[in-house]
Amino acid sequence: MNPLKEVETQIEIEFPCKIDAEIAFKAIEPEIRDSPSERTRTGIECREKTVKITITARDTPSLRASLNSYLRWLILSQQILELKHDIHNH
């Protein structure tokens, strides 16, 4: 039985509008670009209203750790954008 050489996952988050997706992308991109790791490689792209993150890792624990970090940043970005929308709608 061959052990897995790499594991990969993709996250796609759709935002309400293109501007929100671009804001989240710009907030998260430096964290991904400046996070060199021997155990994971990460790519990010923004298309229309969707931010897509691809994580490739040497092992499952590394994948899970990276995935959790990026999900936290995406959720935080989304919550901040929701607050901004709530403030502007009142």
C-alpha positions in Angstrom: 0.0 0.0 0.0 1.4 3.4 -1.1 1.2 6.2 1.4 -0.3 9.4 0.1 2.3 11.7 -1.3 0.2 14.9 -1.0 -3.3 15.9 -0.1 -5.2 18.9 -1.6 -8.3 20.8 -1.0 -10.1 23.8 -2.4 -12.3 26.3 -0.7 -14.6 28.5 -2.7 -16.5 31.3 -0.9 -19.1 33.3 -2.7 -19.7 36.8 -1.5 -22.8 39.0 -2.1 -21.0 41.2 -4.6 -17.7 41.4 -6.5 -16.4 44.3 -4.4 -16.8 42.3 -1.2 -15.0 39.3 -2.8 -12.1 41.6 -3.8 -11.9 43.2 -0.3 -11.7 39.7 1.3 -9.2 38.6 -1.3 -6.9 41.6 -0.7 -7.1 41.1 3.0 -6.2 37.4 2.9 -3.7 37.3 0.0 -0.7 38.7 2.0 -1.2 36.1 4.6 -1.0 33.4 2.0 1.8 34.9 -0.1 4.0 35.6 3.0 3.5 32.2 4.6 6.3 30.0 3.3 6.0 26.5 4.6 7.9 23.3 3.8 4.7 21.3 4.4 2.1 23.3 2.5 1.6 25.3 -0.7 -1.3 27.6 -1.1 -2.8 29.6 -4.0 -5.6 32.2 -4.0 -7.6 33.7 -6.7 -10.6 36.0 -7.0 -13.2 35.7 -9.8 -16.2 37.8 -9.8 -17.9 37.2 -6.4 -15.9 34.1 -5.5 -12.6 33.7 -3.6 -10.9 30.4 -4.2 -8.1 29.0 -2.1 -6.2 25.9 -3.0 -4.1 24.2 -0.4 -1.7 21.3 -1.1 0.0 19.7 1.8 2.5 16.9 2.6 0.2 15.4 5.2 -3.3 15.6 6.6 -2.4 17.5 9.8 -0.7 20.2 7.8 -3.6 20.5 5.4 -6.0 20.7 8.4 -4.0 23.4 10.1 -3.7 25.5 7.0 -7.4 25.1 6.2 -8.4 26.1 9.7 -6.3 29.3 9.5 -7.6 30.4 6.1 -11.2 29.6 7.0 -10.8 31.8 10.2 -9.5 34.6 8.0 -12.3 34.3 5.5 -15.0 34.1 8.2 -13.5 37.2 9.9 -13.4 39.1 6.6 -17.0 38.1 5.9 -18.1 39.2 9.4 -16.4 42.6 9.0 -18.0 43.1 5.6 -21.4 42.2 7.1 -20.9 44.8 9.9 -20.0 47.4 7.3 -23.2 46.7 5.4 -25.2 46.8 8.6 -23.8 50.2 9.5 -24.4 51.6 6.1 -28.0 50.3 6.1 -29.0 52.1 9.3 
